[in-house]
Each structure stands twice: as structure tokens, then as C-alpha cells.
Amino acid sequence: MSLQEIENSSKIYLTPADVAPILRCDPQCIRVQAQKDPSRLGYPVIVIGTRVRIPRIPFLKYLGVL
């Protein structure tokens, strides 16, 4: 997804695949970091088993969009 698409989205949670293009990294790197030490990502994540969800509004605040 692009930043504009995320801003206009009504999704509550994003996936690593959604945010990876904006952060210019591999989605798997986000998943691994969320499992190991989510505080180092800089934005909140929810980890349920192997699933990683990223709250959309806090992620946009992290980027300085909101």
C-alpha cells in the first residue's frame, strides 16, 4: 500500500506487507523484529502467535502524518 492508500483506508489494523513499501524494507523483517523486540520498531504492534498487526492510526502518527 502507498501512504495515501493507508491514510484513506478504513482498516483498523495493517499488516507488515502493507507498511513494508513505506518503510522500504521486507515484510519478514518487520515480523521478525515484532517477535524479538517490538519496542525497537518505533510504532506499536500486536503479536498474536506468528501474526503481526499494526494499528493504523498510531502508525500514521509515527510517520508524522497525523
Buried (B, 14 or more C-beta within 10 A) or exposed (E): BEEEEBEEEEBEBBBBBBBBBBBEEEBEEBBEBBEEEBEEBEBBBEEEEEEBBBBBEEBBEBBEEE
